[in-house]
Amino acid sequence: MLKNFKQFAGLARLAVLVALPAAASGGIVITEIHYHPPAADSNLEFIEIYNSDPAIQNLSGYRFTGGVQFTFPPGTFLEGGAYLVV
């Protein structure tokens, strides 16, 4: 249980560190982290992001590190007011 808490705490810190600067400037915000689903199927884990800016945002090269390893590939764009699930 403690191991899972430490992993969750790392993701929570990631969410705060990424979401706060984006929310202040109006842009990409982490809106949901679905971690450790009851079915124990890692395919059900996800991070949802939202573009709070009305303009399209280029996510190419943006990445999650520390607990989650993911880099958005070149050509990844998010329309204004749209959501994306990773």
N, CA, C and O atoms as a GROMACS GRO file, in nm:
protein
  344
    1MET      N    1   0.082  -0.119   0.000
    1MET     CA    2   0.000   0.000   0.000
    1MET      C    3   0.086   0.126   0.000
    1MET      O    4   0.056   0.222  -0.070
    2LEU      N    5   0.194   0.124   0.079
    2LEU     CA    6   0.281   0.241   0.085
    2LEU      C    7   0.345   0.268  -0.050
    2LEU      O    8   0.360   0.384  -0.088
    3LYS      N    9   0.384   0.164  -0.122
    3LYS     CA   10   0.443   0.182  -0.255
    3LYS      C   11   0.345   0.255  -0.346
    3LYS      O   12   0.384   0.348  -0.416
    4ASN      N   13   0.219   0.214  -0.347
    4ASN     CA   14   0.119   0.279  -0.432
    4ASN      C   15   0.098   0.423  -0.391
    4ASN      O   16   0.080   0.509  -0.476
    5PHE      N   17   0.100   0.451  -0.260
    5PHE     CA   18   0.083   0.588  -0.214
    5PHE      C   19   0.198   0.675  -0.263
    5PHE      O   20   0.176   0.788  -0.307
    6LYS      N   21   0.321   0.624  -0.256
    6LYS     CA   22   0.436   0.701  -0.302
    6LYS      C   23   0.424   0.731  -0.451
    6LYS      O   24   0.457   0.842  -0.495
    7GLN      N   25   0.378   0.634  -0.530
    7GLN     CA   26   0.360   0.657  -0.674
    7GLN      C   27   0.251   0.761  -0.697
    7GLN      O   28   0.266   0.849  -0.781
    8PHE      N   29   0.140   0.751  -0.622
    8PHE     CA   30   0.033   0.848  -0.637
    8PHE      C   31   0.080   0.987  -0.597
    8PHE      O   32   0.050   1.086  -0.665
    9ALA      N   33   0.156   0.995  -0.487
    9ALA     CA   34   0.206   1.125  -0.442
    9ALA      C   35   0.295   1.187  -0.549
    9ALA      O   36   0.291   1.309  -0.570
   10GLY      N   37   0.376   1.104  -0.618
   10GLY     CA   38   0.459   1.156  -0.726
   10GLY      C   39   0.375   1.210  -0.840
   10GLY      O   40   0.407   1.315  -0.896
   11LEU      N   41   0.268   1.140  -0.875
   11LEU     CA   42   0.178   1.188  -0.981
   11LEU      C   43   0.106   1.316  -0.937
   11LEU      O   44   0.088   1.407  -1.017
   12ALA      N   45   0.066   1.322  -0.811
   12ALA     CA   46  -0.002   1.442  -0.762
   12ALA      C   47   0.091   1.563  -0.770
   12ALA      O   48   0.049   1.672  -0.809
   13ARG      N   49   0.218   1.544  -0.732
   13ARG     CA   50   0.314   1.654  -0.744
   13ARG      C   51   0.330   1.695  -0.890
   13ARG      O   52   0.337   1.814  -0.921
   14LEU      N   53   0.336   1.598  -0.979
   14LEU     CA   54   0.346   1.626  -1.122
   14LEU      C   55   0.227   1.710  -1.166
   14LEU      O   56   0.244   1.809  -1.238
   15ALA      N   57   0.109   1.673  -1.124
   15ALA     CA   58  -0.013   1.746  -1.162
   15ALA      C   59  -0.006   1.889  -1.114
   15ALA      O   60  -0.038   1.981  -1.189
   16VAL      N   61   0.036   1.909  -0.991
   16VAL     CA   62   0.043   2.044  -0.936
   16VAL      C   63   0.149   2.126  -1.008
   16VAL      O   64   0.124   2.241  -1.044
   17LEU      N   65   0.266   2.067  -1.030
   17LEU     CA   66   0.374   2.142  -1.095
   17LEU      C   67   0.341   2.178  -1.238
   17LEU      O   68   0.379   2.287  -1.283
   18VAL      N   69   0.272   2.093  -1.310
   18VAL     CA   70   0.239   2.120  -1.449
   18VAL      C   71   0.116   2.209  -1.459
   18VAL      O   72   0.112   2.300  -1.542
   19ALA      N   73   0.015   2.184  -1.377
   19ALA     CA   74  -0.112   2.255  -1.389
   19ALA      C   75  -0.106   2.398  -1.340
   19ALA      O   76  -0.168   2.486  -1.401
   20LEU      N   77  -0.032   2.426  -1.235
   20LEU     CA   78  -0.032   2.561  -1.180
   20LEU      C   79   0.021   2.666  -1.277
   20LEU      O   80  -0.047   2.766  -1.298
   21PRO      N   81   0.139   2.647  -1.337
   21PRO     CA   82   0.184   2.748  -1.432
   21PRO      C   83   0.092   2.760  -1.553
   21PRO      O   84   0.070   2.871  -1.602
   22ALA      N   85   0.039   2.650  -1.601
   22ALA     CA   86  -0.049   2.655  -1.718
   22ALA      C   87  -0.179   2.726  -1.684
   22ALA      O   88  -0.227   2.806  -1.764
   23ALA      N   89  -0.235   2.699  -1.567
   23ALA     CA   90  -0.361   2.760  -1.529
   23ALA      C   91  -0.344   2.911  -1.513
   23ALA      O   92  -0.434   2.987  -1.547
   24ALA      N   93  -0.230   2.953  -1.461
   24ALA     CA   94  -0.206   3.095  -1.440
   24ALA      C   95  -0.199   3.170  -1.572
   24ALA      O   96  -0.244   3.285  -1.581
   25SER      N   97  -0.145   3.108  -1.676
   25SER     CA   98  -0.129   3.176  -1.802
   25SER      C   99  -0.242   3.146  -1.900
   25SER      O  100  -0.253   3.211  -2.004
   26GLY      N  101  -0.327   3.049  -1.868
   26GLY     CA  102  -0.434   3.010  -1.959
   26GLY      C  103  -0.378   2.922  -2.069
   26GLY      O  104  -0.330   2.974  -2.170
   27GLY      N  105  -0.382   2.793  -2.052
   27GLY     CA  106  -0.326   2.702  -2.150
   27GLY      C  107  -0.358   2.559  -2.115
   27GLY      O  108  -0.473   2.526  -2.085
   28ILE      N  109  -0.257   2.474  -2.117
   28ILE     CA  110  -0.275   2.332  -2.092
   28ILE      C  111  -0.284   2.307  -1.942
   28ILE      O  112  -0.200   2.353  -1.864
   29VAL      N  113  -0.387   2.233  -1.902
   29VAL     CA  114  -0.412   2.202  -1.762
   29VAL      C  115  -0.439   2.052  -1.749
   29VAL      O  116  -0.513   1.995  -1.829
   30ILE      N  117  -0.381   1.989  -1.647
   30ILE     CA  118  -0.416   1.849  -1.616
   30ILE      C  119  -0.548   1.852  -1.542
   30ILE      O  120  -0.558   1.914  -1.436
   31THR      N  121  -0.649   1.786  -1.596
   31THR     CA  122  -0.782   1.790  -1.536
   31THR      C  123  -0.819   1.662  -1.463
   31THR      O  124  -0.907   1.664  -1.376
   32GLU      N  125  -0.753   1.550  -1.496
   32GLU     CA  126  -0.786   1.425  -1.429
   32GLU      C  127  -0.670   1.328  -1.440
   32GLU      O  128  -0.605   1.317  -1.544
   33ILE      N  129  -0.645   1.257  -1.330
   33ILE     CA  130  -0.548   1.149  -1.328
   33ILE      C  131  -0.621   1.026  -1.278
   33ILE      O  132  -0.668   1.023  -1.165
   34HIS      N  133  -0.631   0.925  -1.362
   34HIS     CA  134  -0.697   0.799  -1.323
   34HIS      C  135  -0.585   0.698  -1.301
   34HIS      O  136  -0.527   0.645  -1.396
   35TYR      N  137  -0.556   0.673  -1.174
   35TYR     CA  138  -0.442   0.592  -1.136
   35TYR      C  139  -0.488   0.474  -1.052
   35TYR      O  140  -0.574   0.488  -0.966
   36HIS      N  141  -0.431   0.359  -1.077
   36HIS     CA  142  -0.458   0.237  -1.002
   36HIS      C  143  -0.606   0.199  -1.007
   36HIS      O  144  -0.673   0.199  -0.904
   37PRO      N  145  -0.658   0.168  -1.126
   37PRO     CA  146  -0.799   0.131  -1.140
   37PRO      C  147  -0.831   0.001  -1.066
   37PRO      O  148  -0.742  -0.083  -1.048
   38PRO      N  149  -0.955  -0.016  -1.022
   38PRO     CA  150  -0.992  -0.134  -0.943
   38PRO      C  151  -0.969  -0.266  -1.017
   38PRO      O  152  -0.946  -0.368  -0.953
   39ALA      N  153  -0.975  -0.266  -1.147
   39ALA     CA  154  -0.956  -0.390  -1.223
   39ALA      C  155  -0.809  -0.430  -1.233
   39ALA      O  156  -0.777  -0.534  -1.290
   40ALA      N  157  -0.720  -0.348  -1.179
   40ALA     CA  158  -0.575  -0.372  -1.185
   40ALA      C  159  -0.525  -0.390  -1.328
   40ALA      O  160  -0.428  -0.462  -1.352
   41ASP      N  161  -0.589  -0.325  -1.421
   41ASP     CA  162  -0.551  -0.328  -1.561
   41ASP      C  163  -0.487  -0.193  -1.595
   41ASP      O  164  -0.557  -0.092  -1.601
   42SER      N  165  -0.356  -0.191  -1.617
   42SER     CA  166  -0.287  -0.064  -1.643
   42SER      C  167  -0.336   0.004  -1.770
   42SER      O  168  -0.310   0.123  -1.789
   43ASN      N  169  -0.407  -0.068  -1.856
   43ASN     CA  170  -0.463  -0.005  -1.976
   43ASN      C  171  -0.576   0.090  -1.942
   43ASN      O  172  -0.619   0.168  -2.027
   44LEU      N  173  -0.626   0.086  -1.818
   44LEU     CA  174  -0.733   0.175  -1.775
   44LEU      C  175  -0.679   0.301  -1.707
   44LEU      O  176  -0.757   0.389  -1.670
   45GLU      N  177  -0.549   0.311  -1.691
   45GLU     CA  178  -0.490   0.430  -1.631
   45GLU      C  179  -0.478   0.538  -1.739
   45GLU      O  180  -0.448   0.509  -1.855
   46PHE      N  181  -0.503   0.664  -1.698
   46PHE     CA  182  -0.490   0.772  -1.795
   46PHE      C  183  -0.470   0.905  -1.725
   46PHE      O  184  -0.495   0.920  -1.606
   47ILE      N  185  -0.423   1.001  -1.803
   47ILE     CA  186  -0.414   1.142  -1.763
   47ILE      C  187  -0.493   1.220  -1.867
   47ILE      O  188  -0.472   1.203  -1.987
   48GLU      N  189  -0.582   1.305  -1.820
   48GLU     CA  190  -0.662   1.389  -1.910
   48GLU      C  191  -0.609   1.532  -1.900
   48GLU      O  192  -0.589   1.585  -1.790
   49ILE      N  193  -0.587   1.593  -2.015
   49ILE     CA  194  -0.545   1.733  -2.018
   49ILE      C  195  -0.649   1.815  -2.094
   49ILE      O  196  -0.726   1.761  -2.174
   50TYR      N  197  -0.650   1.944  -2.066
   50TYR     CA  198  -0.749   2.036  -2.125
   50TYR      C  199  -0.677   2.162  -2.171
   50TYR      O  200  -0.588   2.212  -2.102
   51ASN      N  201  -0.715   2.212  -2.286
   51ASN     CA  202  -0.662   2.339  -2.336
   51ASN      C  203  -0.761   2.448  -2.298
   51ASN      O  204  -0.865   2.464  -2.363
   52SER      N  205  -0.731   2.524  -2.194
   52SER     CA  206  -0.821   2.629  -2.147
   52SER      C  207  -0.809   2.757  -2.229
   52SER      O  208  -0.886   2.851  -2.210
   53ASP      N  209  -0.714   2.760  -2.319
   53ASP     CA  210  -0.695   2.875  -2.407
   53ASP      C  211  -0.784   2.858  -2.530
   53ASP      O  212  -0.803   2.745  -2.576
   54PRO      N  213  -0.838   2.966  -2.586
   54PRO     CA  214  -0.918   2.951  -2.708
   54PRO      C  215  -0.835   2.917  -2.832
   54PRO      O  216  -0.890   2.872  -2.933
   55ALA      N  217  -0.705   2.937  -2.824
   55ALA     CA  218  -0.618   2.909  -2.940
   55ALA      C  219  -0.566   2.766  -2.935
   55ALA      O  220  -0.554   2.706  -2.828
   56ILE      N  221  -0.537   2.712  -3.052
   56ILE     CA  222  -0.479   2.579  -3.062
   56ILE      C  223  -0.340   2.580  -2.997
   56ILE      O  224  -0.267   2.678  -3.006
   57GLN      N  225  -0.306   2.468  -2.929
   57GLN     CA  226  -0.176   2.456  -2.863
   57GLN      C  227  -0.097   2.342  -2.927
   57GLN      O  228  -0.151   2.234  -2.951
   58ASN      N  229   0.029   2.366  -2.953
   58ASN     CA  230   0.118   2.266  -3.008
   58ASN      C  231   0.180   2.189  -2.891
   58ASN      O  232   0.257   2.246  -2.814
   59LEU      N  233   0.147   2.061  -2.878
   59LEU     CA  234   0.198   1.979  -2.768
   59LEU      C  235   0.324   1.900  -2.807
   59LEU      O  236   0.379   1.828  -2.724
   60SER      N  237   0.368   1.913  -2.929
   60SER     CA  238   0.485   1.839  -2.977
   60SER      C  239   0.602   1.858  -2.881
   60SER      O  240   0.642   1.970  -2.851
   61GLY      N  241   0.657   1.746  -2.832
   61GLY     CA  242   0.771   1.752  -2.743
   61GLY      C  243   0.737   1.769  -2.596
   61GLY      O  244   0.824   1.748  -2.512
   62TYR      N  245   0.613   1.806  -2.562
   62TYR     CA  246   0.574   1.811  -2.421
   62TYR      C  247   0.588   1.670  -2.366
   62TYR      O  248   0.568   1.572  -2.439
   63ARG      N  249   0.621   1.659  -2.238
   63ARG     CA  250   0.638   1.525  -2.183
   63ARG      C  251   0.601   1.520  -2.036
   63ARG      O  252   0.607   1.619  -1.964
   64PHE      N  253   0.564   1.400  -1.996
   64PHE     CA  254   0.544   1.367  -1.856
   64PHE      C  255   0.666   1.287  -1.812
   64PHE      O  256   0.711   1.198  -1.885
   65THR      N  257   0.719   1.318  -1.695
   65THR     CA  258   0.831   1.242  -1.640
   65THR      C  259   0.806   1.221  -1.491
   65THR      O  260   0.730   1.296  -1.430
   66GLY      N  261   0.869   1.124  -1.433
   66GLY     CA  262   0.855   1.098  -1.290
   66GLY      C  263   0.724   1.028  -1.259
   66GLY      O  264   0.626   1.094  -1.226
   67GLY      N  265   0.721   0.898  -1.268
   67GLY     CA  266   0.600   0.822  -1.244
   67GLY      C  267   0.531   0.784  -1.373
   67GLY      O  268   0.480   0.673  -1.387
   68VAL      N  269   0.529   0.875  -1.467
   68VAL     CA  270   0.471   0.851  -1.600
   68VAL      C  271   0.575   0.896  -1.701
   68VAL      O  272   0.630   1.005  -1.690
   69GLN      N  273   0.602   0.812  -1.798
   69GLN     CA  274   0.697   0.846  -1.903
   69GLN      C  275   0.621   0.854  -2.034
   69GLN      O  276   0.580   0.752  -2.090
   70PHE      N  277   0.602   0.975  -2.084
   70PHE     CA  278   0.532   0.992  -2.211
   70PHE      C  279   0.576   1.124  -2.274
   70PHE      O  280   0.584   1.226  -2.206
   71THR      N  281   0.605   1.119  -2.403
   71THR     CA  282   0.638   1.239  -2.480
   71THR      C  283   0.540   1.249  -2.596
   71THR      O  284   0.521   1.154  -2.671
   72PHE      N  285   0.479   1.368  -2.612
   72PHE     CA  286   0.387   1.387  -2.723
   72PHE      C  287   0.467   1.391  -2.854
   72PHE      O  288   0.566   1.464  -2.864
   73PRO      N  289   0.425   1.313  -2.952
   73PRO     CA  290   0.500   1.308  -3.078
   73PRO      C  291   0.485   1.437  -3.158
   73PRO      O  292   0.392   1.515  -3.135
   74PRO      N  293   0.576   1.460  -3.253
   74PRO     CA  294   0.566   1.577  -3.340
   74PRO      C  295   0.429   1.579  -3.410
   74PRO      O  296   0.376   1.476  -3.450
   75GLY      N  297   0.375   1.698  -3.424
   75GLY     CA  298   0.246   1.715  -3.492
   75GLY      C  299   0.126   1.694  -3.402
   75GLY      O  300   0.014   1.678  -3.451
   76THR      N  301   0.147   1.695  -3.269
   76THR     CA  302   0.035   1.680  -3.176
   76THR      C  303  -0.016   1.820  -3.138
   76THR      O  304   0.056   1.899  -3.077
   77PHE      N  305  -0.140   1.848  -3.175
   77PHE     CA  306  -0.202   1.977  -3.146
   77PHE      C  307  -0.331   1.955  -3.069
   77PHE      O  308  -0.397   1.852  -3.085
   78LEU      N  309  -0.368   2.052  -2.985
   78LEU     CA  310  -0.492   2.044  -2.909
   78LEU      C  311  -0.569   2.173  -2.932
   78LEU      O  312  -0.523   2.282  -2.899
   79GLU      N  313  -0.686   2.158  -2.990
   79GLU     CA  314  -0.772   2.273  -3.019
   79GLU      C  315  -0.812   2.345  -2.890
   79GLU      O  316  -0.813   2.285  -2.782
   80GLY      N  317  -0.844   2.472  -2.901
   80GLY     CA  318  -0.892   2.549  -2.787
   80GLY      C  319  -1.019   2.488  -2.730
   80GLY      O  320  -1.110   2.455  -2.806
   81GLY      N  321  -1.025   2.472  -2.597
   81GLY     CA  322  -1.143   2.415  -2.532
   81GLY      C  323  -1.154   2.264  -2.546
   81GLY      O  324  -1.256   2.206  -2.508
   82ALA      N  325  -1.051   2.198  -2.599
   82ALA     CA  326  -1.056   2.053  -2.621
   82ALA      C  327  -0.982   1.978  -2.511
   82ALA      O  328  -0.896   2.033  -2.441
   83TYR      N  329  -1.017   1.850  -2.498
   83TYR     CA  330  -0.954   1.758  -2.403
   83TYR      C  331  -0.874   1.655  -2.480
   83TYR      O  332  -0.902   1.626  -2.596
   84LEU      N  333  -0.773   1.598  -2.413
   84LEU     CA  334  -0.694   1.490  -2.470
   84LEU      C  335  -0.660   1.394  -2.357
   84LEU      O  336  -0.623   1.435  -2.248
   85VAL      N  337  -0.673   1.264  -2.386
   85VAL     CA  338  -0.644   1.161  -2.286
   85VAL      C  339  -0.518   1.087  -2.327
   85VAL      O  340  -0.505   1.043  -2.441
   86VAL      N  341  -0.425   1.075  -2.232
   86VAL     CA  342  -0.300   1.003  -2.253
   86VAL      C  343  -0.305   0.876  -2.170
   86VAL      O  344  -0.210   0.798  -2.171
   0.00000   0.00000   0.00000
